[in-house]
């Protein structure tokens, strides 16, 4: 029995050290080498956008949403570190997006005026505007739902935990404590909206998807 407890303790300590080493590696990669990274396919002319386009935003500063940039540095190329937020283009310069205060409409020009980088992607296989309208209607129906600080902690922690440990997060106690019912992270809103319209953009649960995960997605094309 004692040997079993030692084994459990050793496993926990080994896992903790592994996480610490991963984070240290990510910090070194981000803050030492991240300065040299250059963003790709940045757009400044929103006239190229269409309803239903997936919009990524972020800043060149390493300090902006650094914990998401850290996760990007651990899982993607450094040139993808910039993209820390995602939204859906509603048309007429407006976005649907998930923020801590809830699902809101926002003018995309606010990002441009405040020095944010923007890039966009479009679903390759949706030709019917009615499908895009379903995507946007889903977002509208979630308006006001928010995840709060509990949800933010959930998101930050989950970005550093492998998918094989999903069971840690997928249970009623975590859902209730973090108020996850009818709560959406930015990428999760997009994944669930396209799922609802019958055109999935990810094989994973929405809460598992980061903004940078839309890059190199085989069902999406880059808007240049």
C-alpha positions as CSV (number, residue, x, y, z in Angstrom):
1,X,0.0,0.0,0.0
2,X,2.8,2.4,0.9
3,X,4.6,1.5,-2.3
4,X,1.4,2.4,-4.2
5,X,1.3,5.9,-2.5
6,X,5.0,6.4,-3.4
7,X,4.2,5.6,-7.0
8,X,1.3,8.0,-7.1
9,X,3.4,10.8,-5.5
10,X,6.2,10.2,-7.9
11,X,3.8,10.3,-10.8
12,X,2.3,13.6,-9.6
13,X,5.7,15.1,-9.0
14,X,7.0,13.9,-12.4
15,X,4.0,15.4,-14.2
16,X,4.4,18.7,-12.3
17,X,8.1,18.9,-13.3
18,X,7.2,18.1,-16.9
19,X,4.7,21.0,-16.9
20,X,7.2,23.3,-15.3
21,X,9.8,22.4,-17.9
22,X,7.4,22.9,-20.7
23,X,6.4,26.3,-19.5
24,X,10.1,27.3,-19.0
25,X,10.8,26.1,-22.6
26,X,7.9,28.1,-23.9
27,X,9.0,31.3,-22.0
28,X,12.5,31.0,-23.4
29,X,11.2,30.4,-26.9
30,X,8.7,33.2,-26.7
31,X,10.6,36.0,-24.9
32,X,14.1,35.3,-26.4
33,X,13.3,34.2,-29.9
34,X,9.8,35.6,-30.3
35,X,11.0,39.1,-31.2
36,X,12.3,37.9,-34.5
37,X,9.0,36.4,-35.6
38,X,7.0,38.2,-38.4
39,X,3.3,37.8,-38.8
40,X,2.0,36.5,-42.1
41,X,-1.0,37.6,-44.3
42,X,-2.0,40.6,-42.3
43,X,-4.8,42.6,-43.8
44,X,-5.7,46.2,-43.4
45,X,-8.4,46.5,-46.1
46,X,-11.7,45.1,-44.6
47,X,-13.4,45.3,-48.0
48,X,-11.9,41.8,-48.8
49,X,-14.0,40.3,-46.0
50,X,-17.3,38.5,-46.4
51,X,-19.9,37.4,-43.9
52,X,-18.8,34.3,-42.0
53,X,-15.1,34.9,-42.3
54,X,-13.1,33.8,-39.3
55,X,-11.0,36.8,-38.0
56,X,-7.9,36.5,-35.9
57,X,-6.5,39.4,-34.0
58,X,-3.4,40.1,-31.9
59,X,-0.6,42.5,-31.2
60,X,3.1,42.4,-32.0
61,X,3.9,43.1,-28.3
62,X,5.0,40.0,-26.4
63,X,3.1,41.4,-23.3
64,X,-0.3,41.3,-25.0
65,X,-2.2,38.2,-23.9
66,X,1.2,36.6,-23.1
67,X,-0.3,33.4,-21.7
68,X,-2.0,32.7,-25.0
69,X,1.2,33.6,-26.9
70,X,3.1,31.2,-24.6
71,X,0.7,28.4,-25.5
72,X,1.2,29.3,-29.2
73,X,4.9,29.2,-28.7
74,X,4.7,25.7,-27.2
75,X,2.4,24.2,-29.8
76,X,3.0,26.2,-33.1
77,X,5.6,28.0,-35.0
78,X,6.8,31.3,-33.5
79,X,5.4,33.2,-36.5
80,X,1.9,32.2,-35.1
81,X,2.5,33.6,-31.7
82,X,0.6,36.9,-32.5
83,X,-2.9,35.4,-32.8
84,X,-4.5,35.5,-29.4
85,X,-8.2,36.2,-30.2
86,X,-10.8,35.1,-32.8
87,X,-14.1,36.4,-34.0
88,X,-16.6,35.9,-36.8
89,X,-17.2,38.7,-39.4
90,X,-20.9,39.6,-39.4
91,X,-20.6,42.1,-42.3
92,X,-20.7,45.9,-42.6
93,X,-17.5,46.2,-40.5
94,X,-19.0,44.3,-37.5
95,X,-17.9,41.2,-35.6
96,X,-19.4,38.6,-33.3
97,X,-17.0,37.7,-30.6
98,X,-16.8,36.2,-27.1
99,X,-15.3,38.5,-24.4
100,X,-15.2,38.1,-20.6
101,X,-18.3,40.4,-20.5
102,X,-20.2,38.1,-22.9
103,X,-20.9,37.5,-26.6
104,X,-20.9,40.9,-28.2
105,X,-21.0,42.8,-31.5
106,X,-17.9,44.8,-32.1
107,X,-16.6,47.2,-34.9
108,X,-13.5,45.6,-36.5
109,X,-12.1,49.1,-37.0
110,X,-11.6,49.4,-33.2
111,X,-9.0,46.7,-33.6
112,X,-7.3,48.5,-36.5
113,X,-7.3,51.8,-34.7
114,X,-5.7,50.3,-31.6
115,X,-2.8,48.7,-33.4
116,X,-4.0,45.2,-33.7
117,X,-2.9,42.8,-36.4
118,X,-5.7,41.2,-38.3
119,X,-5.8,38.1,-40.6
120,X,-8.8,36.2,-41.9
121,X,-9.9,32.8,-43.1
122,X,-12.9,31.6,-45.1
123,X,-14.6,28.2,-45.2
124,X,-13.7,26.5,-48.5
125,X,-16.8,24.4,-48.8
126,X,-19.6,26.7,-47.9
127,X,-21.2,28.2,-51.0
128,X,-24.7,28.8,-49.7
129,X,-25.4,32.1,-47.9
130,X,-28.1,30.4,-45.9
131,X,-25.5,28.4,-44.1
132,X,-23.5,31.5,-43.3
133,X,-26.7,33.0,-42.0
134,X,-27.1,30.0,-39.6
135,X,-23.6,30.6,-38.3
136,X,-24.3,34.2,-37.6
137,X,-27.7,33.5,-36.1
138,X,-26.1,31.1,-33.7
139,X,-23.8,33.8,-32.5
140,X,-26.7,36.3,-32.2
141,X,-28.6,33.8,-30.1
142,X,-25.7,33.5,-27.6
143,X,-25.5,37.3,-27.2
144,X,-24.7,38.2,-23.6
145,X,-23.6,34.8,-22.4
146,X,-20.2,35.1,-20.6
147,X,-17.6,32.9,-19.0
148,X,-16.2,35.2,-16.2
149,X,-13.0,34.7,-14.3
150,X,-13.7,31.1,-13.5
151,X,-14.0,30.4,-17.2
152,X,-10.8,32.3,-17.9
153,X,-8.9,30.2,-15.4
154,X,-10.4,27.1,-17.0
155,X,-9.2,28.3,-20.4
156,X,-5.7,29.2,-19.3
157,X,-5.1,25.9,-17.5
158,X,-6.6,23.8,-20.3
159,X,-4.3,25.3,-22.9
160,X,-1.3,23.7,-21.2
161,X,-2.9,20.2,-20.6
162,X,-2.8,17.5,-23.3
163,X,-6.0,16.4,-25.0
164,X,-5.7,13.0,-23.4
165,X,-6.5,14.6,-20.0
166,X,-9.8,16.0,-21.2
167,X,-11.6,14.1,-18.5
168,X,-10.2,16.5,-15.9
169,X,-12.3,19.3,-17.4
170,X,-15.3,17.4,-18.7
171,X,-17.3,16.9,-15.5
172,X,-20.2,18.5,-13.8
173,X,-18.2,19.9,-10.8
174,X,-15.8,21.9,-13.1
175,X,-18.7,23.1,-15.3
176,X,-20.6,24.4,-12.2
177,X,-17.6,26.0,-10.5
178,X,-16.4,27.7,-13.7
179,X,-20.0,28.6,-14.8
180,X,-19.4,26.9,-18.2
181,X,-23.0,26.4,-19.1
182,X,-23.8,28.7,-22.0
183,X,-20.3,30.2,-21.8
184,X,-18.1,30.5,-24.8
185,X,-14.4,31.3,-25.3
186,X,-13.6,33.2,-28.5
187,X,-12.6,30.2,-30.6
188,X,-15.3,28.0,-29.0
189,X,-18.0,30.3,-30.2
190,X,-16.7,29.9,-33.8
191,X,-16.4,26.1,-33.6
192,X,-19.8,25.7,-32.1
193,X,-21.4,28.1,-34.6
194,X,-20.1,26.2,-37.6
195,X,-21.0,22.9,-36.0
196,X,-24.5,24.1,-35.6
197,X,-24.6,25.0,-39.3
198,X,-23.5,21.5,-40.2
199,X,-20.0,22.5,-41.4
200,X,-17.4,21.7,-38.7
201,X,-14.1,23.5,-38.6
202,X,-12.5,21.4,-35.9
203,X,-12.5,17.7,-34.8
204,X,-12.0,18.9,-31.2
205,X,-14.4,20.3,-28.6
206,X,-14.6,24.1,-29.0
207,X,-13.0,24.9,-25.7
208,X,-9.9,23.0,-26.8
209,X,-9.4,25.2,-29.9
210,X,-7.1,28.3,-29.7
211,X,-7.2,31.1,-32.3
212,X,-3.9,30.0,-33.8
213,X,-5.4,26.5,-34.4
214,X,-7.4,28.0,-37.3
215,X,-4.1,28.5,-39.1
216,X,-3.3,25.7,-41.6
217,X,-6.8,24.3,-41.1
218,X,-7.6,22.2,-44.2
219,X,-11.2,23.4,-44.5
220,X,-10.2,27.1,-44.4
221,X,-8.5,29.3,-46.9
222,X,-6.5,32.4,-46.2
223,X,-7.9,35.7,-47.1
224,X,-5.1,37.9,-48.6
